[in-house]
Amino acid sequence: MKNYLTLVLISAVFASPAYASRARIEALGEGKNGSYYIDDSRNMFLSPASIVKYKKKLMLELGGAPATALDGATGVVGGGLGDGAVTASSVDASGNSRAQGGFVDSIGDFTYAIYLNNASDRVLSDIEGLNFHRADGLDDDVVDLLAPSDSIEFALAGEGFMNWGASVFFAGNNNNARSASYFGARLGLTKGDLSAFGTLGLSANSKSAAFEYKGRTSFDLGATYKLSGFTLIGKYSNFGYDSTGDVANANRNSSFGVGVGYKKDLTKSTNLFARVGGDYIKTTNSINSGNLMNVTQWNVPVVLAAETQALSWLTVRGSIGHSLIGGDVTGRRDLTGLTTIGAGLGLTFGDLVIDGLVASNGVNPTNGLGMGSGPAAGGLNGAAVQQGFGLGDSMITRVAMTYNF
């Protein structure tokens, strides 16, 4: 049994109906920080009130972060648009898993959770973009900005007249006279079929000998209402940053969107999911007090997904997402036709669950108008999607373990 379990952990091609990992939620076409309409423990990063549904769980996301994640190495310009940018320090966005994990437990009438290393792709993308715009374009352990790392989040929730939850999170870094930090809070309320939630980014800073990054107070607000098998979705985001020194930039972003999610229990073992949305985002950048850029983008994504328990110990899931219509109003860049595919399998050993995202394909747009639901990009858009279909070194893109204790 021990050897068999070791083999499963190594192969890591399995996912399960534990509703507790990135592997499952991304295979169903949603973003790394949860879904607005599919139940999963990752939803704690949208609304901490959701942890009351997932008591007595230990959640581990296998992976690692290279040294560049601490150095703020150069990468693709993020522009503050969140999960959609590929960056060196934002290991999640480049298609590799960032090692992270935590647990949910109860004490008296309350539920609490502690989670480690769930990074903010938005802040990481901002910092990578600034490092990319340095004049020499080279990494420098003294001049380049650091990215905040080793985050910790503590959440507390309760049940009663309404379910409520609140959490605080912090990340910091210090190296070679450089420093970086990120601090914020989340709040969620649920009453019957209505839920409202939000993330407040209170402080984001990074400073080196050459320049400094200061994140503006950010707001990511959302609300859902369940109506039969449908979930009505609304969300709004406002965020940005200011930088001084080698790269002076004033970045401002605002976005809003609406959507509808649908779940149908086709049989006792098979669930069908669907989501359609409309997203709008406006971005303003002014690099080095010049080259003022105003970009208005919009997108209408649709996602179809299914999950079935093929055997008592085996679950199969997959999704396809497509941009029905969309574009960049300023440059008339057409987003129509963006397509993403995800697939996953799963295995359960009693209380132990192994999750894995077997394969995914698609695009990794830096415009933040992808298919997922990560709140960093305003909710229905912006999740990173891996390149290729996983037929080689990239076959296993997510590995996770959940233990129900």
Wavefront OBJ file of the C-alpha trace (Angstrom):
o trace
v 0.000 0.000 0.000
v 2.826 2.361 0.868
v 4.581 1.741 -2.443
v 1.335 2.172 -4.334
v 0.599 5.482 -2.656
v 4.125 6.679 -3.409
v 3.602 5.791 -7.055
v 0.385 7.793 -7.145
v 2.046 10.825 -5.575
v 4.817 10.690 -8.138
v 2.537 10.215 -11.134
v 0.126 12.826 -9.782
v -2.417 12.508 -12.529
v -5.347 12.246 -10.206
v -7.987 14.611 -8.927
v -11.066 13.942 -6.799
v -14.376 15.380 -5.687
v -12.828 16.869 -2.535
v -13.399 20.386 -3.885
v -10.157 21.571 -2.383
v -7.440 22.284 -4.929
v -6.258 24.394 -7.835
v -6.121 21.247 -9.954
v -9.873 20.789 -9.773
v -10.925 24.411 -10.098
v -8.582 25.100 -13.046
v -9.593 21.893 -14.817
v -13.167 23.241 -14.654
v -12.095 26.477 -16.349
v -11.940 28.738 -13.283
v -9.135 30.839 -11.784
v -6.642 29.921 -9.065
v -8.441 32.004 -6.404
v -11.778 30.277 -6.710
v -15.055 30.389 -8.606
v -18.139 32.559 -8.313
v -20.500 29.649 -8.919
v -18.697 26.312 -8.380
v -18.253 25.165 -4.767
v -14.591 24.677 -3.851
v -12.387 25.454 -0.852
v -10.319 27.798 -3.069
v -13.287 30.168 -2.811
v -11.883 31.295 0.543
v -9.753 33.699 -1.503
v -12.935 35.278 -2.836
v -15.023 35.077 0.345
v -13.611 33.864 3.680
v -17.196 33.062 4.757
v -16.972 29.959 2.530
v -14.602 28.137 4.911
v -17.580 27.074 7.073
v -18.269 24.492 4.320
v -14.789 22.978 4.446
v -13.982 22.205 8.080
v -11.310 19.671 9.065
v -9.216 19.850 5.902
v -5.466 19.936 5.301
v -4.657 21.310 1.840
v -1.235 21.125 0.165
v -0.296 22.377 -3.287
v 2.937 20.761 -4.430
v 5.487 22.814 -6.331
v 8.339 25.216 -5.810
v 9.582 28.723 -6.471
v 12.979 29.394 -8.074
v 15.391 31.916 -6.628
v 14.178 34.516 -9.121
v 10.918 34.657 -7.203
v 12.832 36.386 -4.416
v 14.922 38.600 -6.661
v 12.243 40.246 -8.754
v 13.857 39.096 -11.982
v 12.769 40.557 -15.293
v 9.666 39.200 -16.956
v 6.775 40.125 -19.193
v 5.174 43.474 -18.415
v 2.167 42.867 -16.188
v 0.687 46.361 -16.249
v -1.187 45.650 -13.036
v -3.716 43.403 -14.757
v -3.197 40.421 -12.505
v -3.221 36.712 -13.303
v -3.028 37.135 -17.079
v 0.654 38.080 -17.219
v 3.576 35.660 -17.479
v 6.315 36.686 -15.065
v 9.466 35.176 -13.614
v 8.473 35.775 -10.020
v 4.812 34.945 -10.529
v 5.534 31.275 -10.782
v 1.821 30.471 -10.941
v 1.323 32.520 -14.090
v 4.180 30.829 -15.931
v 2.456 27.476 -15.619
v 4.326 26.000 -12.656
v 2.811 25.449 -9.239
v 3.924 27.622 -6.364
v 4.247 25.451 -3.246
v 1.515 26.474 -0.824
v -0.923 25.051 1.667
v -2.935 25.394 4.824
v -5.722 23.917 6.891
v -9.297 24.641 7.983
v -10.488 23.669 11.462
v -13.070 24.716 14.035
v -12.912 26.009 17.581
v -16.184 26.301 19.482
v -18.771 27.924 17.223
v -16.147 29.366 14.867
v -14.243 28.086 11.842
v -10.718 29.262 11.166
v -8.110 28.749 8.467
v -4.385 29.372 8.113
v -2.905 29.368 4.611
v 0.676 29.952 3.456
v 2.202 31.257 0.222
v -0.819 32.121 -1.924
v 0.891 34.944 -3.796
v -0.748 38.023 -5.334
v -0.106 37.734 -9.059
v -1.211 41.316 -9.496
v 1.563 42.739 -7.284
v 4.121 40.341 -8.751
v 3.180 41.359 -12.294
v 3.473 45.055 -11.429
v 6.978 44.592 -10.040
v 8.099 42.449 -12.965
v 6.842 45.089 -15.382
v 8.832 47.817 -13.630
v 12.006 45.724 -13.604
v 11.478 45.004 -17.289
v 11.385 48.727 -18.058
v 14.759 49.476 -16.455
v 17.155 51.130 -18.852
v 19.757 48.315 -18.970
v 17.172 45.544 -18.850
v 19.434 43.347 -16.724
v 18.831 41.663 -13.383
v 20.580 43.338 -10.487
v 20.494 42.109 -6.891
v 20.763 45.680 -5.618
v 18.764 47.750 -8.107
v 15.879 45.466 -9.123
v 12.736 45.520 -7.046
v 11.936 42.542 -4.829
v 8.624 40.747 -4.993
v 6.789 40.093 -1.706
v 6.998 36.406 -0.824
v 6.130 33.830 1.842
v 2.629 35.160 2.413
v 0.445 34.066 5.314
v -3.329 34.416 5.597
v -5.545 33.912 8.644
v -9.312 33.607 8.267
v -12.122 33.398 10.825
v -15.777 32.624 10.048
v -19.041 31.929 11.822
v -22.574 30.681 11.155
v -25.888 32.058 12.356
v -28.471 34.481 11.043
v -25.985 34.847 8.210
v -22.631 33.248 7.502
v -19.743 35.675 7.827
v -15.994 35.511 7.374
v -12.978 37.818 7.548
v -9.293 37.297 6.844
v -6.031 39.221 6.831
v -2.962 38.418 4.742
v 0.631 39.604 4.689
v 3.733 38.971 2.587
v 7.213 40.405 3.067
v 10.746 40.193 1.725
v 14.122 41.741 2.535
v 17.437 41.238 0.749
v 20.536 43.346 -0.047
v 19.060 46.569 1.375
v 15.896 45.988 -0.619
v 12.506 45.429 0.954
v 8.993 44.485 -0.134
v 5.676 43.949 1.619
v 2.022 43.382 0.870
v -0.907 43.600 3.291
v -4.662 43.335 2.937
v -7.946 41.897 4.167
v -11.024 40.072 2.903
v -14.642 40.061 4.052
v -17.556 37.844 3.082
v -21.242 37.630 4.025
v -23.804 35.029 2.985
v -27.530 35.113 3.700
v -29.537 32.390 2.031
v -28.897 32.542 -1.717
v -27.222 35.970 -1.602
v -23.472 36.426 -1.049
v -21.360 39.587 -0.996
v -17.596 39.678 -0.592
v -14.535 41.775 -1.226
v -10.755 41.991 -0.970
v -9.102 45.200 0.187
v -5.436 45.685 -0.695
v -4.257 48.091 1.990
v -0.551 48.322 1.255
v 1.879 47.059 -1.399
v 5.454 48.358 -1.431
v 8.821 47.464 -2.883
v 11.965 49.574 -2.665
v 15.525 49.293 -3.989
v 18.474 51.637 -4.412
v 17.166 52.768 -7.811
v 13.399 53.044 -7.591
v 10.296 52.396 -5.535
v 6.871 50.837 -6.078
v 3.803 51.864 -4.073
v 0.535 50.090 -4.695
v -2.640 52.105 -4.389
v -5.429 50.934 -2.104
v -7.284 48.348 -4.177
v -10.865 47.123 -4.117
v -12.134 43.817 -5.512
v -15.858 43.558 -4.819
v -18.293 40.857 -5.849
v -21.800 39.554 -5.264
v -23.687 36.424 -6.306
v -27.300 35.324 -6.126
v -28.400 31.723 -6.618
v -31.613 31.189 -8.515
v -32.513 27.520 -9.053
v -29.493 26.074 -10.870
v -28.246 29.515 -11.938
v -25.896 31.925 -10.182
v -26.055 35.615 -11.080
v -22.643 37.303 -10.811
v -21.545 40.921 -10.476
v -18.117 42.352 -9.640
v -16.066 45.531 -9.617
v -12.333 46.225 -9.203
v -10.227 49.341 -8.812
v -6.451 49.156 -8.424
v -3.148 50.656 -9.539
v 0.257 51.853 -8.374
v 2.785 54.675 -8.493
v 6.517 54.227 -9.005
v 9.411 56.679 -8.724
v 13.102 56.567 -9.610
v 14.517 54.683 -12.601
v 11.018 53.872 -13.820
v 8.360 56.467 -13.005
v 4.864 55.275 -13.748
v 1.317 56.097 -12.726
v -0.857 53.032 -13.319
v -4.640 53.090 -12.889
v -7.123 50.280 -13.538
v -10.845 49.917 -13.125
v -13.029 47.049 -14.253
v -16.503 45.690 -13.878
v -18.366 42.697 -15.142
v -21.501 40.602 -14.976
v -22.088 36.949 -15.603
v -24.275 33.901 -15.162
v -23.114 30.518 -13.947
v -25.124 27.315 -14.249
v -24.800 23.901 -12.608
v -26.876 20.848 -13.510
v -26.739 17.488 -11.768
v -27.104 15.304 -14.825
v -26.903 12.126 -12.714
v -25.852 11.363 -9.148
v -22.266 11.103 -10.351
v -22.115 13.657 -13.202
v -22.284 17.460 -12.974
v -22.400 19.903 -15.862
v -21.239 23.521 -15.518
v -21.522 26.569 -17.752
v -20.613 30.235 -17.411
v -20.994 33.276 -19.651
v -19.895 36.779 -18.746
v -19.204 40.272 -19.933
v -16.092 42.125 -18.750
v -14.811 45.647 -19.231
v -11.504 47.110 -18.036
v -9.864 50.487 -18.471
v -6.124 50.952 -17.927
v -3.967 54.081 -17.898
v -0.162 53.976 -17.844
v 2.348 56.808 -17.956
v 5.896 55.430 -18.156
v 8.586 57.964 -17.111
v 6.034 60.798 -17.182
v 5.436 60.275 -20.874
v 4.018 57.796 -23.375
v 0.574 58.112 -21.833
v -1.383 55.002 -22.734
v -5.124 54.628 -22.274
v -6.458 51.172 -23.088
v -10.068 50.060 -22.907
v -10.690 46.335 -23.233
v -13.765 44.161 -23.215
v -14.515 40.484 -23.455
v -17.448 38.042 -23.519
v -16.123 34.638 -22.406
v -18.076 31.390 -22.203
v -16.944 28.255 -20.345
v -18.418 24.753 -20.525
v -17.264 22.111 -18.038
v -18.170 18.656 -16.760
v -17.189 16.479 -13.820
v -18.050 12.812 -13.385
v -17.223 10.132 -10.866
v -16.358 7.397 -13.326
v -15.597 4.866 -10.570
v -15.967 4.947 -6.805
v -12.320 6.062 -6.561
v -11.865 7.852 -9.906
v -13.132 11.248 -11.034
v -12.760 12.753 -14.506
v -13.259 16.457 -15.265
v -12.607 18.882 -18.071
v -13.571 22.212 -19.604
v -13.413 24.365 -22.697
v -13.452 28.161 -22.606
v -13.860 30.501 -25.542
v -13.980 34.255 -26.066
v -17.166 34.792 -28.057
v -16.396 38.412 -28.749
v -13.983 40.999 -27.429
v -11.328 43.492 -28.285
v -9.055 46.370 -27.428
v -11.058 49.500 -28.207
v -7.920 51.635 -28.532
v -5.927 49.350 -30.811
v -8.855 47.323 -32.196
v -7.017 44.134 -31.215
v -9.483 41.287 -31.699
v -9.806 38.814 -28.803
v -12.441 36.692 -30.500
v -11.449 33.060 -30.722
v -9.287 32.738 -27.609
v -9.830 29.130 -26.600
v -8.623 27.211 -23.547
v -8.977 23.548 -22.672
v -8.380 21.853 -19.318
v -8.537 18.208 -18.230
v -8.028 16.394 -14.962
v -8.285 12.963 -13.345
v -8.544 11.980 -9.708
v -8.045 9.318 -7.096
v -9.249 9.028 -3.497
v -7.785 6.846 -0.724
v -10.320 7.157 2.050
v -9.657 10.536 3.681
v -6.613 11.196 1.496
v -7.120 12.871 -1.870
v -4.597 13.392 -4.659
v -5.435 16.135 -7.177
v -3.780 16.773 -10.507
v -4.407 18.944 -13.549
v -3.366 16.552 -16.278
v -3.306 18.924 -19.228
v -4.310 22.342 -20.398
v -3.758 24.439 -23.463
v -4.492 27.937 -24.665
v -3.036 31.405 -24.378
v -1.476 33.496 -21.659
v -2.644 37.018 -22.535
v -0.908 39.942 -20.841
v -4.080 41.970 -21.332
v -5.774 40.189 -18.442
v -8.796 39.161 -20.474
v -8.418 35.398 -20.153
v -10.980 32.790 -19.208
v -10.573 32.257 -15.481
v -12.164 33.868 -12.461
v -9.219 35.110 -10.440
v -10.195 38.278 -8.586
v -6.795 39.822 -9.286
v -8.007 40.648 -12.764
v -11.504 41.598 -11.793
v -13.319 38.322 -11.392
v -14.534 36.601 -14.531
v -11.355 37.240 -16.499
v -7.637 37.038 -16.077
v -6.579 33.531 -15.040
v -3.295 32.229 -16.386
v -3.514 29.344 -18.850
v -0.616 27.036 -19.635
v 0.903 26.731 -23.081
v 0.770 23.413 -24.901
v -1.478 20.439 -24.186
v 0.723 18.734 -21.646
v 2.261 16.129 -23.935
v 5.748 16.244 -22.483
v 7.487 18.077 -19.666
v 4.399 20.208 -19.061
v 1.988 17.284 -18.761
v 1.466 17.657 -15.016
v 0.844 21.325 -14.319
v -0.878 21.103 -10.920
v -0.391 18.609 -8.086
v -2.197 18.774 -4.748
v -3.068 16.706 -1.718
v -6.052 17.081 0.614
v -6.546 15.227 3.884
v -9.894 15.248 5.663
v -9.162 14.918 9.375
l 1 2 3 4 5 6 7 8 9 10 11 12 13 14 15 16 17 18 19 20 21 22 23 24 25 26 27 28 29 30 31 32 33 34 35 36 37 38 39 40 41 42 43 44 45 46 47 48 49 50 51 52 53 54 55 56 57 58 59 60 61 62 63 64 65 66 67 68 69 70 71 72 73 74 75 76 77 78 79 80 81 82 83 84 85 86 87 88 89 90 91 92 93 94 95 96 97 98 99 100 101 102 103 104 105 106 107 108 109 110 111 112 113 114 115 116 117 118 119 120 121 122 123 124 125 126 127 128 129 130 131 132 133 134 135 136 137 138 139 140 141 142 143 144 145 146 147 148 149 150 151 152 153 154 155 156 157 158 159 160 161 162 163 164 165 166 167 168 169 170 171 172 173 174 175 176 177 178 179 180 181 182 183 184 185 186 187 188 189 190 191 192 193 194 195 196 197 198 199 200 201 202 203 204 205 206 207 208 209 210 211 212 213 214 215 216 217 218 219 220 221 222 223 224 225 226 227 228 229 230 231 232 233 234 235 236 237 238 239 240 241 242 243 244 245 246 247 248 249 250 251 252 253 254 255 256 257 258 259 260 261 262 263 264 265 266 267 268 269 270 271 272 273 274 275 276 277 278 279 280 281 282 283 284 285 286 287 288 289 290 291 292 293 294 295 296 297 298 299 300 301 302 303 304 305 306 307 308 309 310 311 312 313 314 315 316 317 318 319 320 321 322 323 324 325 326 327 328 329 330 331 332 333 334 335 336 337 338 339 340 341 342 343 344 345 346 347 348 349 350 351 352 353 354 355 356 357 358 359 360 361 362 363 364 365 366 367 368 369 370 371 372 373 374 375 376 377 378 379 380 381 382 383 384 385 386 387 388 389 390 391 392 393 394 395 396 397 398 399 400 401 402 403 404 405
